[in-house]
Amino acid sequence: MPIEPRQRLIVALDVASVEAAEDLVARLGDAVFFYKIGYQLAFAGGLSLAQKLAGSGKRVFLDLKLHDIGNTVAQGVKSVARLGASFLTVHAYPQTMRAAVQAREGHLRILAVTVLTSYDDADLTAAGYGTTVQARVLGVDGLVCSPAEAAAVRGIVGAEMILVTPGIRPAGAATGDQKRIATPAAAIVAGADYLVVGRPIIAATDPKAAAEAIIEEIAHPARAM
């Protein structure tokens, strides 16, 4: 079933407090349907906010990158499911992925994180991996991968696998600490289902307008290419 353009944008609530996150959500209003909560906000009360957002009809992506012994991962996944989250990340290690998939409940989908978008092939070499970024891509319900690998991954996993791409930067935006980035249009054309955008929206003078511009690019990628 096709995903509506507005539902494809996931705004990363990379802010320091629940109050700041709630203010941003209020400013974005009905422009944004899906939010990501990562370490920074999760450890500052963000899990309660996740439950509140889910209860209000929003979708929530908990980017917690779980990785532990199987039973610990499984119990964590069950707790996340009870919060009402839609997506949860785990590291792409076989035992971790297996435990997460077996423990998921309700509408929760497990996304495997392969290689962070702040890494490139030189970083993998320094870490001792003998493969390139592209060769590290594996999956479960879905994958978190950089837009640079999205087309190749889509060709391997087919149409059913969810592909979520961080490292999205509208044309002219600062790259920050991301190394493998793409514009919203390029990511959609490459086969991404969902785009995670943080700073280009959070730091905008008018976050809602910035989000709407990205949604328009998602809806009509050819116009922006």
C-alpha positions in Angstrom: 0.0 0.0 0.0 1.5 3.4 -1.0 2.7 5.6 1.8 1.4 9.2 1.7 4.2 11.8 1.4 3.4 13.4 4.8 3.8 10.0 6.5 7.2 9.4 5.0 8.8 12.3 6.9 10.1 11.3 10.4 11.2 14.4 12.4 14.0 13.6 14.8 13.3 15.2 18.2 17.0 15.7 18.9 16.4 18.2 21.7 17.5 18.3 25.3 14.2 18.2 27.1 10.6 17.0 26.9 9.5 20.6 27.1 11.5 21.5 24.0 10.2 18.5 22.2 6.6 19.3 23.0 7.1 22.9 21.9 8.5 21.7 18.5 5.6 19.2 18.1 3.2 22.0 18.8 4.9 24.3 16.2 4.8 21.5 13.6 1.2 20.8 14.3 -0.6 18.6 11.7 2.3 19.0 9.2 4.2 16.1 10.8 2.8 12.7 11.5 5.9 10.7 12.6 8.6 11.5 15.2 11.9 9.8 16.2 13.2 9.8 19.8 16.8 8.9 20.3 19.2 8.7 23.2 19.3 12.4 24.0 15.6 12.7 24.6 14.9 9.2 25.7 17.2 9.7 28.7 15.5 13.0 29.5 12.0 11.7 29.9 11.3 10.9 26.2 9.9 7.5 26.8 6.9 9.0 28.5 6.6 11.5 25.6 6.7 8.6 23.2 3.7 7.0 24.9 1.9 10.4 24.9 2.6 11.0 21.2 1.4 7.5 20.2 -1.7 8.0 22.3 -2.5 11.2 20.4 -2.4 9.4 17.1 1.2 10.2 16.1 3.6 7.5 15.1 6.8 7.1 17.1 10.2 5.7 16.1 12.4 4.8 19.1 16.0 4.9 17.9 17.5 3.0 20.9 19.8 0.6 18.9 19.4 -2.3 21.3 22.2 -4.8 21.5 22.6 -7.3 24.4 22.0 -10.9 25.3 18.8 -12.3 23.7 16.6 -12.3 26.8 17.5 -8.7 27.7 16.8 -7.5 24.2 13.5 -9.4 24.1 12.3 -7.9 27.4 13.2 -4.4 26.1 11.3 -4.9 22.9 8.2 -6.0 24.8 8.4 -2.8 26.9 8.7 -0.6 23.8 5.7 -2.4 22.2 3.6 -1.4 25.3 4.6 2.2 24.7 2.8 2.1 21.4 5.9 2.7 19.2 5.8 1.9 15.6 9.6 1.4 14.9 12.5 0.3 17.1 16.1 0.0 16.1 18.4 -2.9 17.1 22.0 -3.5 16.0 22.3 -5.9 13.1 23.8 -8.9 14.9 22.0 -12.2 14.3 21.2 -13.1 18.0 20.0 -9.5 18.7 17.8 -9.4 15.6 16.4 -12.8 16.2 15.4 -12.0 19.8 13.8 -8.7 18.9 11.8 -10.2 16.1 10.5 -13.0 18.3 9.5 -10.6 21.0 7.8 -7.9 19.0 4.1 -7.3 19.6 1.3 -5.3 18.1 2.3 -2.9 15.3 5.9 -2.6 16.4 8.4 -3.1 13.6 12.1 -3.9 14.1 14.6 -2.0 12.1 18.2 -3.2 11.9 21.0 -0.6 12.1 23.9 -1.7 10.0 26.4 1.1 9.5 25.8 4.6 10.9 25.6 7.4 8.4 28.4 9.3 10.2 30.7 6.4 9.1 32.3 5.8 5.8 34.5 3.0 4.4 37.6 4.4 6.0 35.9 4.3 9.4 35.0 0.6 8.9 38.5 -0.2 7.9 39.8 1.6 11.1 37.3 -0.5 13.1 38.6 -3.7 11.7 35.9 -4.6 9.2 37.0 -6.1 6.0 33.9 -5.1 4.0 32.6 -1.9 2.6 29.6 0.0 3.9 27.4 -1.4 1.1 28.4 -5.0 1.8 27.4 -4.7 5.5 23.7 -4.2 4.7 21.4 -7.0 6.1 17.8 -6.9 7.4 14.7 -7.8 9.4 11.4 -5.9 9.2 13.3 -3.0 7.8 16.7 -1.4 7.7 18.2 1.9 8.7 20.7 2.7 5.9 22.2 5.7 4.4 20.7 7.1 1.2 23.9 6.2 -0.5 23.1 2.5 -0.1 19.3 2.7 -0.5 19.2 1.9 -4.2 21.6 -1.1 -3.9 19.7 -2.4 -0.8 16.3 -2.0 -2.5 17.6 -4.1 -5.3 18.7 -6.8 -2.9 15.8 -7.0 -0.5 12.9 -6.2 -2.8 9.8 -4.0 -2.3 8.5 -5.3 1.0 11.5 -4.4 3.2 11.1 -1.0 5.0 14.0 1.3 4.3 14.6 4.3 6.6 17.2 6.8 5.7 18.8 9.3 8.0 21.4 11.7 6.7 18.9 13.7 4.8 19.9 17.3 4.0 17.9 19.6 1.7 20.0 21.3 -1.0 22.2 23.9 0.6 21.9 22.6 4.2 24.9 22.1 6.4 26.1 18.5 6.5 27.1 18.5 10.1 28.6 15.2 11.3 27.0 13.1 8.5 29.2 11.7 5.7 26.8 9.8 3.5 23.9 12.2 2.9 21.3 13.0 0.2 18.5 15.4 -0.5 15.0 14.3 0.2 14.3 13.8 -3.5 17.4 11.8 -4.1 16.6 9.5 -1.2 13.1 8.9 -2.5 14.3 8.1 -6.0 16.8 5.7 -4.5 14.1 3.7 -2.9 13.7 5.0 0.7 10.4 4.6 2.3 10.9 7.0 5.3 13.3 10.0 5.6 14.6 11.0 9.0 15.3 14.8 9.3 16.5 16.6 12.4 18.6 19.7 12.3 17.3 21.2 9.0 13.8 21.3 10.6 14.7 21.9 14.3 17.1 24.7 13.5 14.8 26.4 10.9 13.3 29.8 11.7 10.0 28.3 10.7 10.1 24.5 11.4 6.7 23.9 10.0 7.5 25.6 6.7 10.8 23.6 6.5 8.9 20.4 7.1 6.3 21.3 4.5 9.0 22.0 1.9 10.5 18.6 2.5 7.1 16.9 2.2 6.6 18.7 -1.1 10.0 17.3 -2.3 9.0 13.8 -1.2 5.7 14.1 -3.1 7.4 15.4 -6.3 11.0 14.3 -6.3 11.4 14.9 -10.0 10.9 18.6 -9.6 13.8 18.9 -7.2 16.3 16.7 -9.1 
